[in-house]
Structure formats: structure tokens, C-alpha cells
Amino acid sequence: MRHRAPPPTPGVLAPHIPADTYRRAQATGEPIILVHPVPTVPAAPRRTARGCLIAVGVVIAGGIGGMGLVVAFLALLDIAAHTATAIGGALGIGGITVKLTRPKTK
């Protein structure tokens, strides 16, 4: 395993200057020139066609599932309405029957 220098942290003005370089610069008066490479920011990875197709497939499957739930709910409501109509027509409490069970024409 190779050891690497830690990445520069925010707030650090300059990397470490070796002691012999610093002393030589102090003795001779020459300036210390630091070359600090600027890290390049990699471009954001592009979404592949496979990733897009998977996302579209998930959305379509969710939409079909949602429509199936709505259809099942409406079917249950229809069955409940027919059941209530049949029970109301069969019982007829005190000579009063549910108006929905009477035919429109006589």
C-alpha cells in the first residue's frame, strides 16, 4: 500500500515547507516559490440509456399499478351499490321499499 499526502484542507494557506528549504531561503534571501496543483473537478457522470429506461419502466409500472387500484376500488363500489339495492328491494321495511328498486315504467 502506497502512502499518499493527505488532500489539502480548507483554510490551509500553503503546504508544508521542508526545513532545509526554509533555512536556505532565510540565509540567502531568495523567495520560496510554491507550486500547488489545483485539483480538477470531474464532470458529473452522464445517465446512460439503460438508466433512463429503468427509470421510465418504474414510472410506467407505478402508473399501471395506480390505475389498477382505482379500477378495483370502483368495482368494489359498484358491487356494494348493487348489494345495497338488492337488500333494500328484498326487505321493504313497513311497506316502504327503496326507490332505486322500483322500475321506472309500469
Secondary structure in CASP SS format (residue, H / E / C, confidence):
PFRMAT SS
TARGET T0000
AUTHOR 0000-0000-0000
METHOD secondary structure of the structure
MODEL  1
M C 1.00
R C 1.00
H C 1.00
R C 1.00
A C 1.00
P C 1.00
P C 1.00
P C 1.00
T C 1.00
P C 1.00
G C 1.00
V C 1.00
L C 1.00
A C 1.00
P C 1.00
H C 1.00
I C 1.00
P C 1.00
A H 1.00
D H 1.00
T H 1.00
Y H 1.00
R H 1.00
R H 1.00
A H 1.00
Q H 1.00
A H 1.00
T H 1.00
G C 1.00
E C 1.00
P C 1.00
I C 1.00
I C 1.00
L C 1.00
V C 1.00
H C 1.00
P C 1.00
V C 1.00
P C 1.00
T C 1.00
V C 1.00
P C 1.00
A C 1.00
A C 1.00
P C 1.00
R C 1.00
R C 1.00
T C 1.00
A H 1.00
R H 1.00
G H 1.00
C H 1.00
L H 1.00
I H 1.00
A H 1.00
V H 1.00
G H 1.00
V H 1.00
V H 1.00
I H 1.00
A H 1.00
G H 1.00
G H 1.00
I H 1.00
G H 1.00
G H 1.00
M H 1.00
G H 1.00
L H 1.00
V H 1.00
V H 1.00
A H 1.00
F H 1.00
L H 1.00
A H 1.00
L H 1.00
L H 1.00
D H 1.00
I H 1.00
A H 1.00
A H 1.00
H H 1.00
T H 1.00
A H 1.00
T H 1.00
A H 1.00
I H 1.00
G H 1.00
G H 1.00
A H 1.00
L H 1.00
G C 1.00
I E 1.00
G C 1.00
G C 1.00
I E 1.00
T C 1.00
V C 1.00
K H 1.00
L H 1.00
T H 1.00
R C 1.00
P C 1.00
K C 1.00
T C 1.00
K C 1.00
END
